[in-house]
């Protein structure tokens, strides 16, 4: 009985190192682009509205620069996030930097 307990203990103790190897291997294979851009579709359920609010747009993430999130529909809206500021633009007007 003690033998099986020791074997199980050794197996369980070494499992984290087994699990870490595939994760590290997968992470090294994943691309880490300096610029990542794409499209999004989003639905939000707002209190007081029967139908969800559907929006769509584009985004860009630039390494060491920030994120640009541009909603195209239903209302034009842009948010720029950097380490130093958050800027909100609606239509042609500048929003406040936070």
Backbone as a ProteinNet text record, in pm:
[ID]
protein_1_A
[PRIMARY]
XXXXXXXXXXXXXXXXXXXXXXXXXXXXXXXXXXXXXXXXXXXXXXXXXXXXXXXXXXXXXXXXXXXXXXXXXXXXXXXXXXXXXXXXXXXXXXXXXX
[TERTIARY]
81.5	0	86.3	192.6	282.3	350.2	380.5	444.8	356.4	227.4	136.1	115.6	114.3	101.7	222.1	341.7	463.1	464.4	422.4	419	319.9	201.6	101.1	150.6	217.1	270	374.1	462.2	565.7	504.5	405.7	339	269.6	195.7	124.7	221.6	333.9	431.6	498.2	512.3	579.1	482.6	352.3	254.5	265.9	287	297.4	407.5	519	624.8	584.3	505.7	455.1	359.3	271	171.1	234.8	341.8	405	474.4	529	602.7	514.8	396	313.7	268.7	238	193.7	305.7	426.2	539.9	567.1	553.6	575.7	471.4	346.5	239	259.8	294.6	316.9	431	534.8	647.7	610.7	510.9	469.3	372.9	304.6	207.8	278.2	221.3	277.8	252.6	349.6	335.5	357.7	255.7	273.8	283.5	353.1	364	233.8	159.1	30.2	-72.9	-184.9	-294.8	-422.6	-485.1	-608.2	-717.1	-841	-951.7	-1085	-1190.9	-1328	-1396.2	-1498.6	-1576.1	-1724.6	-1803.3	-1948.4	-1981.4	-2066.1	-2093.6	-2242.5	-2295.9	-2435.3	-2436.8	-2511.8	-2525.8	-2673.8	-2709.8	-2846.4	-2850.2	-2922.5	-2931.8	-3065.4	-3061.4	-3183.2	-3278.9	-3403.2	-3503.1	-3525.9	-3439.9	-3457.3	-3491.8	-3590.7	-3631	-3529.9	-3477.8	-3382.3	-3240.2	-3145.9	-3006.3	-2953.3	-2859.6	-2794.2	-2681.4	-2689.2	-2586.8	-2493.5	-2363.5	-2265	-2156.2	-2083.6	-1971.2	-1868.2	-1749.3	-1642.8	-1510.7	-1404.7	-1267.9	-1181.3	-1072.6	-978.2	-836.6	-740.2	-598.3	-525.2	-440.4	-353.4	-211.7	-137.7	0.5	90.1	183.7	272.5	343.6	348.8	415.1	353.9	240.2	173.5	36.6	-50	-182.9	-286.4	-413.2	-527.3	-613.3	-658.5	-754.5	-880.3	-992.7	-1118.9	-1219.4	-1257.8	-1347.8	-1479.8	-1585.6	-1719.9	-1775.8	-1825.7	-1879.8	-2030.8	-2097.9	-2244.3	-2284	-2386.4	-2487.2	-2446.3	-2343.8	-2297.5	-2146.7	-2094	-1948.2	-1886.4	-1784	-1723	-1582.2	-1484.1	-1347	-1290.3	-1221.7	-1150.8	-1005.9	-915.1	-771.2	-715	-655.3	-598.4	-447.5	-375.5	-230.1	-192.8	-65	-20.8	-45.4	-44.1	-53.7	-192.4	-279.8	-408.7	-516.7	-639.5	-756.4	-828.2	-842.7	-907.1	-1032.5	-1142.6	-1270.6	-1312	-1337.9	-1379.5	-1517.4	-1609.4	-1742.4	-1765.5	-1789.4	-1807	-1680.9	-1696.3	-1580.9	-1528.9	-1593.2	-1554.9	-1456.6	-1363.5	-1269.2	-1336.2	-1310.6	-1359.3	-1251.9	-1277.4	-1181.3	-1079.5	-955.3	-851.4	-861.8	-857.3	-869	-734.7
-118.6	0	125.6	123.8	238.8	259.9	151.1	159.9	237.2	203.7	271.5	417.5	445	582.8	664.7	607.5	677.8	696.7	594.9	604.7	714.6	714.7	816.6	955.5	967.4	1096.7	1148	1062	1101.8	1142.8	1067.9	1100.5	1235.8	1258.9	1385.5	1502.2	1480.7	1588	1627.6	1534.1	1565	1610.8	1606.5	1645.6	1790.1	1888.6	2025.9	2044.3	1976	1989.5	1924.3	1816.6	1756.5	1852.1	1914.7	2004.1	2131.8	2179.9	2304.7	2290.5	2175.3	2157.2	2180.9	2122	2148.4	2294.8	2357.1	2496.4	2586.1	2567.3	2647.8	2625.6	2502.7	2471.5	2539.9	2536.5	2600.9	2751.8	2811.3	2955.9	2998.3	2918.6	2954.8	2946.9	2864.8	2851.9	2962.8	3023.9	3127.2	3253	3314.2	3437.9	3550.7	3637.6	3755.5	3877.1	3910.6	4019.8	4155	4247.5	4383.3	4459.2	4422.1	4485.1	4374.9	4387.6	4291.2	4370.8	4353.8	4426.5	4326.7	4369.1	4281.1	4353.8	4277.4	4329	4267.5	4334.5	4278.7	4301.9	4211.8	4222.8	4201.3	4287.1	4283.2	4305.9	4239.2	4259.5	4286.1	4390.5	4424.8	4432.8	4375.1	4386.8	4501	4607.6	4724.9	4725.1	4766	4774.8	4873.8	4835.9	4923.4	4901	4824.5	4794.6	4647.1	4620.4	4481.5	4406.8	4475.3	4411.6	4447.3	4356.1	4389.8	4495.1	4574.3	4673.7	4604	4603.2	4539.5	4646.5	4620.8	4713.3	4634.1	4702.8	4639.3	4744.8	4698.5	4792	4722.7	4797.9	4748.3	4784.6	4710.8	4740.5	4715	4780.8	4756.1	4763.1	4664.6	4662.1	4671.1	4771.8	4792.1	4777.3	4682.9	4656	4783.5	4805	4919.9	5054.3	5054.8	5180.5	5189.8	5090.8	5094.5	5025.6	5063.4	5002.1	5112.3	5089.7	5177.8	5095.3	5137.6	5064	5155.3	5121.6	5206.2	5134.5	5187.6	5136.6	5208	5132.6	5190.4	5203.1	5103.8	5103.9	5061.9	5111.8	5200.5	5348.2	5382.5	5520.4	5522.8	5610.4	5621.5	5663	5590.5	5612.8	5555	5625.9	5576.9	5595	5492.8	5500.9	5462.5	5548.6	5521.7	5506.1	5389.7	5359.9	5349.2	5426.1	5414	5407.4	5392.3	5390.2	5524.3	5630.9	5765.1	5826.1	5777.6	5843.7	5752.3	5795.2	5734.9	5849.2	5838.6	5944.4	5887.5	5958.9	5917.3	6017.4	5969.8	6054.4	6010.6	6106.2	6074.7	6156.9	6090.7	6163.3	6241.5	6374.8	6459	6533.7	6511.6	6586.1	6507.4	6579.3	6519.7	6503.6	6391.8	6373.1	6413.3	6391.1	6425	6314.3	6354.6	6257.3	6228.6	6102.2	6066.8	6031.7
0	0	0	82.5	87.6	-47.7	-114.8	-246.5	-344.2	-351.2	-443.8	-406.3	-277	-233	-280.2	-269	-312	-463.4	-537.4	-683.7	-725.5	-668	-701.1	-663.5	-549	-506.9	-604.3	-650.1	-745.8	-879.7	-924	-1050.6	-1039.9	-932	-914.1	-900	-834	-815.4	-946.9	-1037.6	-1164.3	-1273.5	-1248.6	-1350.4	-1394.9	-1306.2	-1355.3	-1459.7	-1445.4	-1545.3	-1678	-1673.2	-1796.4	-1865.7	-1787.9	-1845.4	-1899	-1837.1	-1879.2	-2013.7	-2042.8	-2168.2	-2290.5	-2302	-2420.8	-2429.9	-2316.1	-2318.5	-2369.7	-2319.4	-2364.1	-2512.1	-2556.2	-2698	-2786.1	-2743.9	-2820.5	-2823.3	-2708.1	-2703.4	-2794.9	-2803.1	-2889.1	-3037.2	-3070.6	-3209.8	-3252.2	-3155.6	-3188.9	-3236.7	-3337.8	-3389.7	-3290.4	-3277.1	-3192.8	-3281.9	-3360.3	-3456.2	-3386.1	-3450	-3396.9	-3418.3	-3523.3	-3551.8	-3573.4	-3504.1	-3518.8	-3539.7	-3653.9	-3686.6	-3723.6	-3703.2	-3737.7	-3730.5	-3750.3	-3745	-3624.1	-3574.6	-3464.4	-3485.9	-3433	-3423.8	-3277.5	-3224.5	-3081.8	-3056.8	-2955.2	-2914.6	-2765.2	-2726.3	-2584.3	-2551.4	-2439.1	-2390.9	-2291.5	-2325.4	-2240	-2166.4	-2041.4	-1961.3	-2026.4	-2036.4	-2095.2	-2243.8	-2308.7	-2451.3	-2467.8	-2552.3	-2574.8	-2661	-2763.7	-2854.1	-2813.4	-2836.4	-2806.2	-2904.1	-2858.6	-2942.4	-3017.9	-3149.9	-3232.5	-3285.7	-3276.2	-3329.7	-3399.9	-3486.9	-3554.5	-3587.3	-3618.7	-3651.4	-3670.5	-3646.3	-3666.9	-3547.2	-3532.8	-3425.5	-3474.5	-3413.1	-3437.7	-3304.3	-3281.2	-3164.6	-3217.7	-3173.6	-3218.1	-3095.9	-3104.2	-2991.5	-2947.8	-2819.5	-2756.6	-2794.5	-2861.1	-2897.3	-2831.8	-2856.8	-2799	-2885.7	-2860.5	-2927.8	-2988.6	-3110.3	-3175.5	-3199.8	-3140.6	-3148.3	-3217.2	-3339.9	-3418	-3441.3	-3381.6	-3404	-3526.4	-3623	-3745.8	-3740.5	-3683.2	-3672.4	-3532.2	-3474.2	-3530.8	-3527.4	-3445.5	-3438	-3453.7	-3539.3	-3551.8	-3418.2	-3377.9	-3247.7	-3250.6	-3198.5	-3195.4	-3055.8	-3007.5	-2880.3	-2906.4	-2860.8	-2872.2	-2732	-2705.1	-2574	-2586.2	-2507.3	-2499.2	-2351.9	-2323.7	-2184.4	-2116.8	-2195.3	-2139	-2141.8	-2229.4	-2241.4	-2297.8	-2276.2	-2338.9	-2408.8	-2540.1	-2618	-2682.3	-2666.2	-2721.7	-2828.5	-2948.9	-3060.1	-3106.5	-3119.8	-3170.7	-3294.5	-3406.8	-3532.6	-3563.8	-3587.3	-3618.1	-3495.7	-3379.3	-3260.3	-3174.8	-3114.4	-3019.7	-2884.7	-2822.8	-2686.7	-2588	-2463	-2358.2	-2343	-2317.9	-2284.9	-2136.4	-2101	-1958.5	-1902.7
[MASK]
++++++++++++++++++++++++++++++++++++++++++++++++++++++++++++++++++++++++++++++++++++++++++++++++++

